[in-house]
Amino acid sequence: MTRQKLFAAEGLTKVYTQGEVEVHALRGVDLDIWTGEVVVLLGPSGSGKSTLLNIAGGLDHATSGRLLFRDTDITALDDRGLTAYRRRHIGFVFQFYNLIPSLTARENVALVTEITDNPMSPEEALALVGLEQRMDHFPAQLSGGEQQRVAVARAIAKRPEVLLCDEPTGALDSVTGMRVIEALLGVNEQLGTTTLIITHNAAIQKLAHRVISFADGRVSGTVENERRQATDEITW
């Protein structure tokens, strides 16, 4: 099967102004992301990883350059266009779960299914991440890893083409973090969701199709894994 290009960044830059100081978060990034792949983004804090993810997710505007999503230049969209793009195509998983404490796991996921065109049921989304038995529990009754898996279920319930994960295991220990990574990889395998994962955990890179390293706002290297390791083969 021929791979299709999902994202294409061309000379992408982002400059933030802090008082009289200009901070160059991205400095002319060129890269391609292909449909269905799992990509790990590595690099120190401030290297540009989260900025790239925020632009790809329609949460931030580029200063210059282009980022194409298929044939759509998302850097040319206005705020209304970006909202429609996010709602239709993108799922987000952040380091902190952002669940509503007064709602059950099922109800937290249902919030997303009510605002999208072709959602899966909350029950189906939670089953995909292994939480069939915890649907009616409130966040306070769930472990950190379970709460993060609810966040993954919420992100995938609208059947996004892209899952953008910014340090999804950053607040978790190794065992619960691995359960979250297994959930993300399972979604990629079962639904074909293109998945980008920012992490400081170098072990996770062995699970990806490709690893893209960042330094000083630029892509500093790309490695393709000829053989992806299974989650039970890695330690962190």
DRENTORRO-114173 format. One record per residue (C-alpha): x, y, z. Coordinates in steps of 0.2 Angstrom, whole numbers, plus 2048, in hexadecimal, padded with zeros to 3 digits. Layout:
N
XYZ ...
//
This chain:
236
800800800 8078117FB 80A81D80A 80182D809 80883D810 7FE84481E 808854823 81585D81A 81E86B823 827877817 83388481F 82888582F 82D89383B 82689984B 82C8A8854 8258AE865 8288BF86C 82B8C187E 82D8D3882 83B8D9877 8428C7875 83E8BC866 83D8AA86A 83F89F85A 83688F85E 83788884D 84488D840 83F88782F 839875832 837869823 82F858826 82284C820 81684182A 80E832822 7FD82A825 7FC81D832 80D81F839 81382184C 82082F84D 82983385D 83084585F 83F846869 84985586F 84D86087E 84086C885 83F87B87A 84587286A 835875861 82B864863 81C86B86C 81B87A861 81B86F851 80D865859 80387485E 80487A84C 800869845 7F1868851 7EA87984C 7ED88085D 7FA88D858 7FF897848 80F89683F 8198A683C 81E8A182B 820892820 81288581C 80B875824 80086B819 7F385F81F 7F185580F 7ED863803 7E7870810 7F387D815 7EE87E828 7FA88C82B 7EF897820 7DF893829 7D78A0835 7D189B846 7C0895841 7C888A833 7D5883840 7C687F84C 7BE87583F 7CE86C83A 7D186884C 7C086184F 7C085783F 7D185083E 7DB85184F 7DC84985F 7E784F86E 7EE84687D 7F8851889 80384E898 7F58528A4 7E484A8A1 7D88588A2 7CA84D8A7 7BA8558AE 7BA84F8C0 7A784E8C2 7A48438B3 7A78318B1 7B482A8A4 7A5826899 79F83889B 7B0840898 7B1837887 79F83A882 7A384D883 7AD84B873 7A183F86A 79384C86B 79D859861 7A384E852 79C847843 7A0834843 7A5830855 7A781F85C 79E81C86C 7A682087D 7A580D881 7AE808871 7BC815874 7BE810886 7BF7FE881 7CD802875 7D8808883 7D37FA88F 7C780389A 7B77F9898 7B67F58AA 7B98088B0 7AD8118A5 7A28178B3 7B081C8BF 7B482E8C2 7C68358BF 7C98358D2 7C68228D2 7D281F8C4 7E581D8C5 7F082A8BB 7F281D8AD 7E081A8AC 7DC82C8AB 7E882F89D 7E0820894 7CF829896 7D783888E 7DD82D880 7CC82687E 7C583787D 7D183C870 7CE82E865 7BB82D867 7B8839859 7C282E84D 7D083B84A 7DC83883C 7EA83F847 7EE83C859 7FA849860 802844871 80D85087B 816847889 80783B88C 811831899 81A83F8A1 81083F8B1 81082C8B2 81B81E8B9 8238128AD 8168048AF 80680F8AD 80F81989F 81280A895 7FF805896 7FC81688F 808814881 80180387D 7F080B87C 7F781886F 7FF80A865 7EF800865 7E580E85F 7F2811851 7F17FE84C 7DE7FC84D 7D980D846 7E881283B 7E9823845 7F982C841 80182F852 80E83C857 81583A868 820847871 82A83F87F 83A841889 83A82E88B 84782887E 841815881 831819878 83981E868 83C80B865 829808863 827815855 828814843 833823842 83C82F84E 83E84184B 84B84A856 84A85D859 85786A85E 85687D85F 84687E855 84D872847 84B860842 85C859847 85A847841 84D83A83B 84F82783F 84481A837 84280A842 8447FB837 83D7F0845 8317F8852 8337F0863 8247EA86D 8207F387D 8257E3887 8377E587F 83B7F6886 83F7FD897 84080F89D 
//
